[in-house]
Amino acid sequence: MKNNNFHRTLTVKSSPAQAMKKISEVNGWWAKNFKGKAKKKSDSFTVQFGQTFVDFQVSELVPNKKVVWKVTDCNLQWINNKKEWNDTEVVFEISEKENSTQIDFTHIGLVPGVECYNDCEAGWHGHLTNSLVKFINEGKGMPE
C-alpha cells in the first residue's frame, strides 16, 4: 500500500545538530506568532495565524535524528472541519549525508482527500523549501 502522507525531503548545509536546533526555533522559519517551547520531549507550543492556530506537543525526540510534534488541538479557520489536524503528527527525520544534512519531513494524517490537503501542501512546501532551508543555511527564514 502506498503511503500518501504529505512528505518532503530537504537538503541543508549544516550538521544534524544545527538542523535540529533550527527546526525547534519555530518562530524563525514558520510562525512569528509562536508561544511555548519546541526543544525537548513533552514541550508544548502554539503557532497562530490570525484566527487559525495549532497546538503541538513534542511527543518524540531522538537528538540530532528525529523529532515528532503531535497536534493536540487546532482551529483551521478557512475550512469546514476546523479540527482536521487534531491527532496528526509532524515528523522531522534527520540524517547526515556527504557534506550536508537531509531532513525528511512527513505530516502523518495530511493525505490527499482531506479538506485542507491542497492548501496545506502549498503552505508546507513554502514554509519548508523556502523558509526552513533558508533559516538553516543562511540564518534568516521567512516566518509568517
N, CA, C and O atoms as a GROMACS GRO file, in nm:
protein
  576
    1MET      N    1   0.084  -0.118   0.000
    1MET     CA    2   0.000   0.000   0.000
    1MET      C    3   0.089   0.125   0.000
    1MET      O    4   0.188   0.131   0.074
    2LYS      N    5   0.055   0.221  -0.082
    2LYS     CA    6   0.133   0.344  -0.094
    2LYS      C    7   0.104   0.438   0.024
    2LYS      O    8  -0.012   0.456   0.063
    3ASN      N    9   0.208   0.495   0.079
    3ASN     CA   10   0.196   0.592   0.186
    3ASN      C   11   0.166   0.728   0.123
    3ASN      O   12   0.247   0.779   0.047
    4ASN      N   13   0.050   0.787   0.153
    4ASN     CA   14   0.010   0.913   0.093
    4ASN      C   15   0.025   1.032   0.185
    4ASN      O   16  -0.018   1.142   0.150
    5ASN      N   17   0.086   1.014   0.302
    5ASN     CA   18   0.108   1.129   0.391
    5ASN      C   19   0.195   1.230   0.320
    5ASN      O   20   0.286   1.195   0.244
    6PHE      N   21   0.166   1.360   0.345
    6PHE     CA   22   0.248   1.464   0.284
    6PHE      C   23   0.394   1.447   0.326
    6PHE      O   24   0.423   1.431   0.444
    7HIS      N   25   0.485   1.450   0.230
    7HIS     CA   26   0.627   1.427   0.257
    7HIS      C   27   0.712   1.518   0.168
    7HIS      O   28   0.681   1.539   0.051
    8ARG      N   29   0.819   1.570   0.226
    8ARG     CA   30   0.920   1.645   0.150
    8ARG      C   31   1.057   1.606   0.203
    8ARG      O   32   1.074   1.582   0.323
    9THR      N   33   1.154   1.598   0.114
    9THR     CA   34   1.293   1.577   0.152
    9THR      C   35   1.369   1.705   0.123
    9THR      O   36   1.364   1.758   0.012
   10LEU      N   37   1.440   1.753   0.224
   10LEU     CA   38   1.519   1.877   0.213
   10LEU      C   39   1.665   1.844   0.236
   10LEU      O   40   1.698   1.753   0.314
   11THR      N   41   1.752   1.915   0.170
   11THR     CA   42   1.895   1.903   0.194
   11THR      C   43   1.947   2.039   0.237
   11THR      O   44   1.923   2.139   0.170
   12VAL      N   45   2.019   2.042   0.349
   12VAL     CA   46   2.071   2.168   0.401
   12VAL      C   47   2.221   2.156   0.426
   12VAL      O   48   2.276   2.047   0.440
   13LYS      N   49   2.286   2.273   0.430
   13LYS     CA   50   2.430   2.279   0.452
   13LYS      C   51   2.456   2.305   0.599
   13LYS      O   52   2.491   2.416   0.639
   14SER      N   53   2.439   2.202   0.680
   14SER     CA   54   2.464   2.215   0.823
   14SER      C   55   2.484   2.077   0.883
   14SER      O   56   2.467   1.976   0.816
   15SER      N   57   2.520   2.076   1.009
   15SER     CA   58   2.529   1.949   1.082
   15SER      C   59   2.388   1.907   1.122
   15SER      O   60   2.298   1.991   1.127
   16PRO      N   61   2.367   1.778   1.152
   16PRO     CA   62   2.237   1.737   1.205
   16PRO      C   63   2.200   1.812   1.333
   16PRO      O   64   2.083   1.846   1.352
   17ALA      N   65   2.298   1.838   1.420
   17ALA     CA   66   2.270   1.910   1.545
   17ALA      C   67   2.218   2.051   1.516
   17ALA      O   68   2.123   2.097   1.579
   18GLN      N   69   2.282   2.119   1.422
   18GLN     CA   70   2.239   2.255   1.388
   18GLN      C   71   2.101   2.254   1.322
   18GLN      O   72   2.019   2.341   1.349
   19ALA      N   73   2.076   2.156   1.235
   19ALA     CA   74   1.944   2.145   1.171
   19ALA      C   75   1.836   2.125   1.277
   19ALA      O   76   1.731   2.189   1.272
   20MET      N   77   1.860   2.035   1.372
   20MET     CA   78   1.763   2.008   1.478
   20MET      C   79   1.737   2.133   1.560
   20MET      O   80   1.622   2.164   1.594
   21LYS      N   81   1.842   2.205   1.594
   21LYS     CA   82   1.828   2.329   1.672
   21LYS      C   83   1.742   2.430   1.597
   21LYS      O   84   1.653   2.491   1.656
   22LYS      N   85   1.766   2.448   1.468
   22LYS     CA   86   1.692   2.546   1.388
   22LYS      C   87   1.546   2.504   1.371
   22LYS      O   88   1.457   2.589   1.372
   23ILE      N   89   1.519   2.375   1.354
   23ILE     CA   90   1.380   2.327   1.343
   23ILE      C   91   1.302   2.366   1.468
   23ILE      O   92   1.186   2.406   1.458
   24SER      N   93   1.365   2.355   1.586
   24SER     CA   94   1.297   2.386   1.712
   24SER      C   95   1.274   2.536   1.733
   24SER      O   96   1.198   2.575   1.821
   25GLU      N   97   1.340   2.619   1.654
   25GLU     CA   98   1.322   2.764   1.662
   25GLU      C   99   1.211   2.804   1.564
   25GLU      O  100   1.234   2.872   1.465
   26VAL      N  101   1.090   2.759   1.596
   26VAL     CA  102   0.975   2.768   1.506
   26VAL      C  103   0.946   2.911   1.461
   26VAL      O  104   0.906   2.933   1.347
   27ASN      N  105   0.967   3.008   1.550
   27ASN     CA  106   0.940   3.148   1.515
   27ASN      C  107   1.042   3.205   1.416
   27ASN      O  108   1.023   3.315   1.365
   28GLY      N  109   1.149   3.132   1.390
   28GLY     CA  110   1.249   3.179   1.293
   28GLY      C  111   1.220   3.136   1.150
   28GLY      O  112   1.278   3.190   1.056
   29TRP      N  113   1.129   3.038   1.133
   29TRP     CA  114   1.103   2.990   0.997
   29TRP      C  115   0.956   2.966   0.964
   29TRP      O  116   0.920   2.962   0.846
   30TRP      N  117   0.867   2.950   1.068
   30TRP     CA  118   0.729   2.916   1.036
   30TRP      C  119   0.633   3.026   1.078
   30TRP      O  120   0.565   3.086   0.994
   31ALA      N  121   0.626   3.053   1.208
   31ALA     CA  122   0.524   3.145   1.259
   31ALA      C  123   0.585   3.245   1.356
   31ALA      O  124   0.643   3.207   1.458
   32LYS      N  125   0.572   3.372   1.323
   32LYS     CA  126   0.618   3.476   1.416
   32LYS      C  127   0.537   3.470   1.544
   32LYS      O  128   0.590   3.495   1.653
   33ASN      N  129   0.407   3.438   1.532
   33ASN     CA  130   0.320   3.428   1.649
   33ASN      C  131   0.332   3.286   1.705
   33ASN      O  132   0.252   3.198   1.673
   34PHE      N  133   0.433   3.267   1.788
   34PHE     CA  134   0.470   3.137   1.845
   34PHE      C  135   0.477   3.152   1.996
   34PHE      O  136   0.539   3.245   2.048
   35LYS      N  137   0.411   3.058   2.067
   35LYS     CA  138   0.416   3.060   2.213
   35LYS      C  139   0.455   2.922   2.262
   35LYS      O  140   0.409   2.821   2.207
   36GLY      N  141   0.539   2.916   2.363
   36GLY     CA  142   0.581   2.789   2.421
   36GLY      C  143   0.722   2.753   2.382
   36GLY      O  144   0.803   2.839   2.347
   37LYS      N  145   0.752   2.622   2.389
   37LYS     CA  146   0.886   2.573   2.357
   37LYS      C  147   0.873   2.446   2.274
   37LYS      O  148   0.776   2.372   2.287
   38ALA      N  149   0.972   2.424   2.187
   38ALA     CA  150   0.973   2.306   2.099
   38ALA      C  151   1.110   2.239   2.100
   38ALA      O  152   1.152   2.182   1.999
   39LYS      N  153   1.180   2.245   2.214
   39LYS     CA  154   1.318   2.197   2.219
   39LYS      C  155   1.336   2.056   2.275
   39LYS      O  156   1.430   1.986   2.237
   40LYS      N  157   1.246   2.013   2.366
   40LYS     CA  158   1.266   1.880   2.426
   40LYS      C  159   1.133   1.805   2.437
   40LYS      O  160   1.026   1.863   2.422
   41LYS      N  161   1.144   1.675   2.464
   41LYS     CA  162   1.024   1.592   2.474
   41LYS      C  163   0.930   1.648   2.580
   41LYS      O  164   0.973   1.689   2.687
   42SER      N  165   0.802   1.649   2.548
   42SER     CA  166   0.692   1.699   2.632
   42SER      C  167   0.675   1.850   2.626
   42SER      O  168   0.579   1.902   2.683
   43ASP      N  169   0.766   1.923   2.559
   43ASP     CA  170   0.742   2.066   2.539
   43ASP      C  171   0.613   2.083   2.460
   43ASP      O  172   0.577   1.998   2.378
   44SER      N  173   0.544   2.193   2.487
   44SER     CA  174   0.422   2.227   2.413
   44SER      C  175   0.437   2.365   2.353
   44SER      O  176   0.503   2.452   2.410
   45PHE      N  177   0.375   2.384   2.236
   45PHE     CA  178   0.380   2.515   2.173
   45PHE      C  179   0.260   2.535   2.083
   45PHE      O  180   0.191   2.440   2.045
   46THR      N  181   0.236   2.662   2.051
   46THR     CA  182   0.125   2.702   1.965
   46THR      C  183   0.178   2.793   1.856
   46THR      O  184   0.259   2.882   1.882
   47VAL      N  185   0.132   2.770   1.734
   47VAL     CA  186   0.153   2.865   1.625
   47VAL      C  187   0.017   2.923   1.590
   47VAL      O  188  -0.084   2.852   1.591
   48GLN      N  189   0.016   3.052   1.560
   48GLN     CA  190  -0.112   3.118   1.530
   48GLN      C  191  -0.096   3.209   1.410
   48GLN      O  192   0.002   3.281   1.396
   49PHE      N  193  -0.198   3.205   1.324
   49PHE     CA  194  -0.206   3.289   1.206
   49PHE      C  195  -0.346   3.349   1.205
   49PHE      O  196  -0.438   3.286   1.154
   50GLY      N  197  -0.363   3.468   1.262
   50GLY     CA  198  -0.497   3.526   1.275
   50GLY      C  199  -0.581   3.438   1.367
   50GLY      O  200  -0.539   3.408   1.479
   51GLN      N  201  -0.700   3.395   1.319
   51GLN     CA  202  -0.786   3.308   1.400
   51GLN      C  203  -0.746   3.161   1.390
   51GLN      O  204  -0.796   3.079   1.467
   52THR      N  205  -0.658   3.128   1.298
   52THR     CA  206  -0.611   2.991   1.284
   52THR      C  207  -0.499   2.967   1.384
   52THR      O  208  -0.407   3.048   1.396
   53PHE      N  209  -0.508   2.854   1.457
   53PHE     CA  210  -0.400   2.817   1.547
   53PHE      C  211  -0.383   2.665   1.546
   53PHE      O  212  -0.475   2.591   1.512
   54VAL      N  213  -0.263   2.622   1.584
   54VAL     CA  214  -0.235   2.480   1.601
   54VAL      C  215  -0.152   2.464   1.729
   54VAL      O  216  -0.049   2.531   1.745
   55ASP      N  217  -0.198   2.376   1.819
   55ASP     CA  218  -0.125   2.342   1.941
   55ASP      C  219  -0.052   2.210   1.919
   55ASP      O  220  -0.110   2.114   1.867
   56PHE      N  221   0.073   2.204   1.958
   56PHE     CA  222   0.156   2.085   1.942
   56PHE      C  223   0.216   2.043   2.075
   56PHE      O  224   0.229   2.124   2.166
   57GLN      N  225   0.251   1.916   2.084
   57GLN     CA  226   0.336   1.866   2.191
   57GLN      C  227   0.448   1.786   2.126
   57GLN      O  228   0.424   1.707   2.034
   58VAL      N  229   0.570   1.806   2.174
   58VAL     CA  230   0.683   1.726   2.125
   58VAL      C  231   0.665   1.588   2.187
   58VAL      O  232   0.688   1.568   2.306
   59SER      N  233   0.624   1.490   2.104
   59SER     CA  234   0.590   1.357   2.156
   59SER      C  235   0.705   1.258   2.145
   59SER      O  236   0.705   1.155   2.212
   60GLU      N  237   0.802   1.289   2.061
   60GLU     CA  238   0.920   1.201   2.047
   60GLU      C  239   1.039   1.288   2.010
   60GLU      O  240   1.027   1.382   1.932
   61LEU      N  241   1.155   1.254   2.067
   61LEU     CA  242   1.276   1.327   2.035
   61LEU      C  243   1.396   1.234   2.047
   61LEU      O  244   1.423   1.178   2.153
   62VAL      N  245   1.465   1.218   1.937
   62VAL     CA  246   1.592   1.145   1.934
   62VAL      C  247   1.694   1.249   1.890
   62VAL      O  248   1.695   1.288   1.773
   63PRO      N  249   1.779   1.297   1.981
   63PRO     CA  250   1.868   1.408   1.948
   63PRO      C  251   1.942   1.390   1.816
   63PRO      O  252   2.003   1.286   1.789
   64ASN      N  253   1.934   1.494   1.734
   64ASN     CA  254   2.003   1.504   1.605
   64ASN      C  255   1.958   1.400   1.503
   64ASN      O  256   2.022   1.382   1.400
   65LYS      N  257   1.845   1.331   1.531
   65LYS     CA  258   1.794   1.229   1.438
   65LYS      C  259   1.646   1.242   1.406
   65LYS      O  260   1.606   1.225   1.291
   66LYS      N  261   1.564   1.273   1.508
   66LYS     CA  262   1.420   1.272   1.484
   66LYS      C  263   1.347   1.354   1.590
   66LYS      O  264   1.382   1.352   1.708
   67VAL      N  265   1.244   1.427   1.544
   67VAL     CA  266   1.153   1.494   1.636
   67VAL      C  267   1.012   1.478   1.578
   67VAL      O  268   0.990   1.491   1.458
   68VAL      N  269   0.916   1.451   1.669
   68VAL     CA  270   0.776   1.436   1.631
   68VAL      C  271   0.694   1.535   1.711
   68VAL      O  272   0.704   1.543   1.834
   69TRP      N  273   0.610   1.613   1.639
   69TRP     CA  274   0.519   1.706   1.702
   69TRP      C  275   0.377   1.653   1.682
   69TRP      O  276   0.332   1.638   1.569
   70LYS      N  277   0.308   1.624   1.789
   70LYS     CA  278   0.169   1.576   1.782
   70LYS      C  279   0.075   1.695   1.798
   70LYS      O  280   0.092   1.778   1.888
   71VAL      N  281  -0.024   1.704   1.709
   71VAL     CA  282  -0.123   1.811   1.718
   71VAL      C  283  -0.224   1.774   1.826
   71VAL      O  284  -0.290   1.671   1.819
   72THR      N  285  -0.234   1.860   1.929
   72THR     CA  286  -0.325   1.835   2.040
   72THR      C  287  -0.455   1.913   2.026
   72THR      O  288  -0.557   1.875   2.084
   73ASP      N  289  -0.452   2.023   1.950
   73ASP     CA  290  -0.574   2.099   1.922
   73ASP      C  291  -0.544   2.193   1.806
   73ASP      O  292  -0.429   2.229   1.781
   74CYS      N  293  -0.650   2.232   1.736
   74CYS     CA  294  -0.630   2.327   1.626
   74CYS      C  295  -0.761   2.395   1.592
   74CYS      O  296  -0.869   2.349   1.629
   75ASN      N  297  -0.750   2.504   1.520
   75ASN     CA  298  -0.863   2.574   1.462
   75ASN      C  299  -0.818   2.620   1.324
   75ASN      O  300  -0.758   2.726   1.309
   76LEU      N  301  -0.848   2.540   1.222
   76LEU     CA  302  -0.813   2.574   1.084
   76LEU      C  303  -0.929   2.655   1.028
   76LEU      O  304  -1.023   2.600   0.970
   77GLN      N  305  -0.920   2.785   1.046
   77GLN     CA  306  -1.031   2.877   1.025
   77GLN      C  307  -1.089   2.873   0.884
   77GLN      O  308  -1.209   2.897   0.866
   78TRP      N  309  -1.009   2.845   0.784
   78TRP     CA  310  -1.052   2.859   0.645
   78TRP      C  311  -1.124   2.736   0.588
   78TRP      O  312  -1.167   2.740   0.472
   79ILE      N  313  -1.138   2.628   0.665
   79ILE     CA  314  -1.205   2.508   0.614
   79ILE      C  315  -1.323   2.470   0.705
   79ILE      O  316  -1.334   2.520   0.817
   80ASN      N  317  -1.409   2.383   0.656
   80ASN     CA  318  -1.527   2.341   0.733
   80ASN      C  319  -1.487   2.261   0.857
   80ASN      O  320  -1.536   2.288   0.967
   81ASN      N  321  -1.399   2.162   0.840
   81ASN     CA  322  -1.355   2.080   0.952
   81ASN      C  323  -1.236   2.147   1.020
   81ASN      O  324  -1.120   2.116   0.992
   82LYS      N  325  -1.265   2.238   1.108
   82LYS     CA  326  -1.162   2.321   1.170
   82LYS      C  327  -1.066   2.242   1.259
   82LYS      O  328  -0.959   2.291   1.294
   83LYS      N  329  -1.103   2.119   1.295
   83LYS     CA  330  -1.021   2.034   1.381
   83LYS      C  331  -0.948   1.926   1.300
   83LYS      O  332  -0.901   1.827   1.357
   84GLU      N  333  -0.939   1.943   1.169
   84GLU     CA  334  -0.887   1.838   1.081
   84GLU      C  335  -0.746   1.790   1.117
   84GLU      O  336  -0.714   1.673   1.095
   85TRP      N  337  -0.662   1.876   1.171
   85TRP     CA  338  -0.526   1.835   1.205
   85TRP      C  339  -0.517   1.766   1.340
   85TRP      O  340  -0.413   1.708   1.372
   86ASN      N  341  -0.623   1.768   1.422
   86ASN     CA  342  -0.614   1.705   1.554
   86ASN      C  343  -0.567   1.561   1.541
   86ASN      O  344  -0.614   1.485   1.456
   87ASP      N  345  -0.473   1.523   1.628
   87ASP     CA  346  -0.414   1.389   1.634
   87ASP      C  347  -0.328   1.353   1.514
   87ASP      O  348  -0.288   1.237   1.499
   88THR      N  349  -0.298   1.449   1.427
   88THR     CA  350  -0.198   1.423   1.323
   88THR      C  351  -0.060   1.449   1.383
   88THR      O  352  -0.048   1.505   1.492
   89GLU      N  353   0.044   1.407   1.312
   89GLU     CA  354   0.180   1.425   1.362
   89GLU      C  355   0.270   1.482   1.253
   89GLU      O  356   0.262   1.444   1.136
   90VAL      N  357   0.355   1.573   1.295
   90VAL     CA  358   0.455   1.634   1.208
   90VAL      C  359   0.589   1.573   1.248
   90VAL      O  360   0.630   1.583   1.364
   91VAL      N  361   0.657   1.509   1.152
   91VAL     CA  362   0.779   1.433   1.180
   91VAL      C  363   0.895   1.489   1.099
   91VAL      O  364   0.885   1.507   0.978
   92PHE      N  365   1.006   1.515   1.167
   92PHE     CA  366   1.131   1.554   1.103
   92PHE      C  367   1.232   1.444   1.132
   92PHE      O  368   1.265   1.419   1.247
   93GLU      N  369   1.280   1.376   1.027
   93GLU     CA  370   1.385   1.274   1.042
   93GLU      C  371   1.511   1.328   0.977
   93GLU      O  372   1.509   1.370   0.862
   94ILE      N  373   1.620   1.326   1.051
   94ILE     CA  374   1.743   1.392   1.010
   94ILE      C  375   1.852   1.287   0.992
   94ILE      O  376   1.872   1.200   1.076
   95SER      N  377   1.924   1.298   0.880
   95SER     CA  378   2.035   1.207   0.856
   95SER      C  379   2.150   1.283   0.791
   95SER      O  380   2.130   1.376   0.712
   96GLU      N  381   2.270   1.241   0.826
   96GLU     CA  382   2.390   1.305   0.772
   96GLU      C  383   2.421   1.246   0.636
   96GLU      O  384   2.425   1.124   0.618
   97LYS      N  385   2.444   1.333   0.541
   97LYS     CA  386   2.484   1.295   0.406
   97LYS      C  387   2.621   1.357   0.380
   97LYS      O  388   2.670   1.437   0.460
   98GLU      N  389   2.682   1.321   0.270
   98GLU     CA  390   2.814   1.376   0.238
   98GLU      C  391   2.810   1.528   0.232
   98GLU      O  392   2.746   1.586   0.144
   99ASN      N  393   2.878   1.594   0.326
   99ASN     CA  394   2.888   1.740   0.333
   99ASN      C  395   2.754   1.812   0.350
   99ASN      O  396   2.745   1.932   0.322
  100SER      N  397   2.649   1.743   0.393
  100SER     CA  398   2.520   1.806   0.413
  100SER      C  399   2.435   1.722   0.508
  100SER      O  400   2.476   1.616   0.555
  101THR      N  401   2.315   1.772   0.534
  101THR     CA  402   2.220   1.702   0.618
  101THR      C  403   2.089   1.690   0.542
  101THR      O  404   2.043   1.786   0.479
  102GLN      N  405   2.029   1.572   0.547
  102GLN     CA  406   1.899   1.550   0.484
  102GLN      C  407   1.791   1.553   0.591
  102GLN      O  408   1.805   1.492   0.697
  103ILE      N  409   1.683   1.624   0.562
  103ILE     CA  410   1.567   1.629   0.650
  103ILE      C  411   1.450   1.568   0.574
  103ILE      O  412   1.410   1.619   0.470
  104ASP      N  413   1.397   1.460   0.627
  104ASP     CA  414   1.274   1.401   0.572
  104ASP      C  415   1.159   1.448   0.660
  104ASP      O  416   1.150   1.415   0.778
  105PHE      N  417   1.071   1.526   0.599
  105PHE     CA  418   0.957   1.583   0.669
  105PHE      C  419   0.832   1.507   0.626
  105PHE      O  420   0.808   1.489   0.506
  106THR      N  421   0.753   1.461   0.722
  106THR     CA  422   0.627   1.395   0.693
  106THR      C  423   0.520   1.450   0.786
  106THR      O  424   0.540   1.459   0.907
  107HIS      N  425   0.406   1.485   0.728
  107HIS     CA  426   0.290   1.523   0.810
  107HIS      C  427   0.195   1.404   0.803
  107HIS      O  428   0.120   1.387   0.707
  108ILE      N  429   0.199   1.320   0.908
  108ILE     CA  430   0.118   1.198   0.913
  108ILE      C  431  -0.028   1.236   0.937
  108ILE      O  432  -0.061   1.297   1.039
  109GLY      N  433  -0.112   1.200   0.844
  109GLY     CA  434  -0.254   1.234   0.852
  109GLY      C  435  -0.295   1.340   0.752
  109GLY      O  436  -0.414   1.358   0.726
  110LEU      N  437  -0.197   1.410   0.695
  110LEU     CA  438  -0.225   1.504   0.588
  110LEU      C  439  -0.213   1.427   0.457
  110LEU      O  440  -0.103   1.411   0.403
  111VAL      N  441  -0.326   1.379   0.408
  111VAL     CA  442  -0.329   1.292   0.290
  111VAL      C  443  -0.425   1.350   0.186
  111VAL      O  444  -0.519   1.421   0.221
  112PRO      N  445  -0.402   1.318   0.058
  112PRO     CA  446  -0.497   1.362  -0.044
  112PRO      C  447  -0.639   1.319  -0.006
  112PRO      O  448  -0.661   1.207   0.040
  113GLY      N  449  -0.732   1.408  -0.026
  113GLY     CA  450  -0.870   1.378   0.008
  113GLY      C  451  -0.919   1.449   0.133
  113GLY      O  452  -1.039   1.471   0.148
  114VAL      N  453  -0.826   1.486   0.225
  114VAL     CA  454  -0.871   1.564   0.340
  114VAL      C  455  -0.892   1.708   0.293
  114VAL      O  456  -0.828   1.753   0.198
  115GLU      N  457  -0.980   1.777   0.361
  115GLU     CA  458  -1.026   1.908   0.314
  115GLU      C  459  -0.913   2.009   0.291
  115GLU      O  460  -0.915   2.082   0.192
  116CYS      N  461  -0.815   2.012   0.379
  116CYS     CA  462  -0.711   2.116   0.367
  116CYS      C  463  -0.592   2.072   0.283
  116CYS      O  464  -0.496   2.148   0.270
  117TYR      N  465  -0.594   1.953   0.225
  117TYR     CA  466  -0.473   1.899   0.164
  117TYR      C  467  -0.407   1.996   0.066
  117TYR      O  468  -0.288   2.025   0.080
  118ASN      N  469  -0.479   2.047  -0.031
  118ASN     CA  470  -0.416   2.133  -0.133
  118ASN      C  471  -0.357   2.260  -0.072
  118ASN      O  472  -0.244   2.297  -0.104
  119ASP      N  473  -0.433   2.327   0.015
  119ASP     CA  474  -0.382   2.448   0.080
  119ASP      C  475  -0.265   2.417   0.172
  119ASP      O  476  -0.166   2.489   0.175
  120CYS      N  477  -0.278   2.308   0.248
  120CYS     CA  478  -0.173   2.272   0.344
  120CYS      C  479  -0.047   2.224   0.273
  120CYS      O  480   0.064   2.252   0.319
  121GLU      N  481  -0.063   2.152   0.163
  121GLU     CA  482   0.053   2.109   0.085
  121GLU      C  483   0.131   2.231   0.036
  121GLU      O  484   0.253   2.235   0.048
  122ALA      N  485   0.060   2.328  -0.019
  122ALA     CA  486   0.125   2.451  -0.067
  122ALA      C  487   0.190   2.526   0.049
  122ALA      O  488   0.301   2.578   0.035
  123GLY      N  489   0.121   2.533   0.163
  123GLY     CA  490   0.176   2.603   0.279
  123GLY      C  491   0.302   2.536   0.331
  123GLY      O  492   0.403   2.603   0.353
  124TRP      N  493   0.297   2.405   0.352
  124TRP     CA  494   0.417   2.334   0.399
  124TRP      C  495   0.530   2.349   0.299
  124TRP      O  496   0.645   2.371   0.338
  125HIS      N  497   0.500   2.336   0.171
  125HIS     CA  498   0.605   2.347   0.069
  125HIS      C  499   0.678   2.481   0.085
  125HIS      O  500   0.802   2.485   0.085
  126GLY      N  501   0.603   2.589   0.098
  126GLY     CA  502   0.665   2.720   0.114
  126GLY      C  503   0.742   2.734   0.243
  126GLY      O  504   0.856   2.782   0.243
  127HIS      N  505   0.682   2.692   0.353
  127HIS     CA  506   0.749   2.705   0.483
  127HIS      C  507   0.877   2.620   0.489
  127HIS      O  508   0.976   2.661   0.549
  128LEU      N  509   0.874   2.503   0.427
  128LEU     CA  510   0.989   2.414   0.433
  128LEU      C  511   1.096   2.451   0.332
  128LEU      O  512   1.210   2.480   0.369
  129THR      N  513   1.060   2.451   0.204
  129THR     CA  514   1.162   2.467   0.100
  129THR      C  515   1.212   2.610   0.088
  129THR      O  516   1.326   2.632   0.050
  130ASN      N  517   1.128   2.706   0.121
  130ASN     CA  518   1.173   2.845   0.114
  130ASN      C  519   1.228   2.893   0.247
  130ASN      O  520   1.341   2.941   0.254
  131SER      N  521   1.149   2.880   0.353
  131SER     CA  522   1.186   2.942   0.479
  131SER      C  523   1.279   2.857   0.566
  131SER      O  524   1.383   2.907   0.610
  132LEU      N  525   1.246   2.730   0.592
  132LEU     CA  526   1.329   2.649   0.680
  132LEU      C  527   1.469   2.628   0.621
  132LEU      O  528   1.568   2.641   0.692
  133VAL      N  529   1.477   2.595   0.494
  133VAL     CA  530   1.608   2.574   0.430
  133VAL      C  531   1.691   2.702   0.440
  133VAL      O  532   1.809   2.697   0.473
  134LYS      N  533   1.629   2.815   0.412
  134LYS     CA  534   1.700   2.945   0.420
  134LYS      C  535   1.743   2.974   0.564
  134LYS      O  536   1.853   3.024   0.587
  135PHE      N  537   1.656   2.942   0.661
  135PHE     CA  538   1.687   2.965   0.802
  135PHE      C  539   1.807   2.880   0.845
  135PHE      O  540   1.896   2.930   0.914
  136ILE      N  541   1.810   2.755   0.805
  136ILE     CA  542   1.921   2.668   0.842
  136ILE      C  543   2.049   2.709   0.768
  136ILE      O  544   2.155   2.720   0.830
  137ASN      N  545   2.039   2.733   0.638
  137ASN     CA  546   2.158   2.762   0.558
  137ASN      C  547   2.214   2.902   0.578
  137ASN      O  548   2.335   2.923   0.578
  138GLU      N  549   2.123   3.001   0.596
  138GLU     CA  550   2.166   3.141   0.598
  138GLU      C  551   2.139   3.212   0.730
  138GLU      O  552   2.186   3.325   0.750
  139GLY      N  553   2.064   3.147   0.820
  139GLY     CA  554   2.036   3.209   0.949
  139GLY      C  555   1.917   3.302   0.951
  139GLY      O  556   1.887   3.362   1.054
  140LYS      N  557   1.848   3.316   0.835
  140LYS     CA  558   1.732   3.406   0.830
  140LYS      C  559   1.623   3.340   0.747
  140LYS      O  560   1.637   3.322   0.626
  141GLY      N  561   1.512   3.303   0.815
  141GLY     CA  562   1.398   3.244   0.747
  141GLY      C  563   1.295   3.350   0.712
  141GLY      O  564   1.321   3.470   0.724
  142MET      N  565   1.180   3.305   0.669
  142MET     CA  566   1.071   3.397   0.632
  142MET      C  567   0.942   3.351   0.700
  142MET      O  568   0.849   3.307   0.633
  143PRO      N  569   0.936   3.362   0.834
  143PRO     CA  570   0.815   3.318   0.904
  143PRO      C  571   0.696   3.410   0.874
  143PRO      O  572   0.714   3.529   0.846
  144GLU      N  573   0.576   3.353   0.881
  144GLU     CA  574   0.455   3.434   0.861
  144GLU      C  575   0.426   3.512   0.986
  144GLU      O  576   0.328   3.587   0.991
   0.00000   0.00000   0.00000
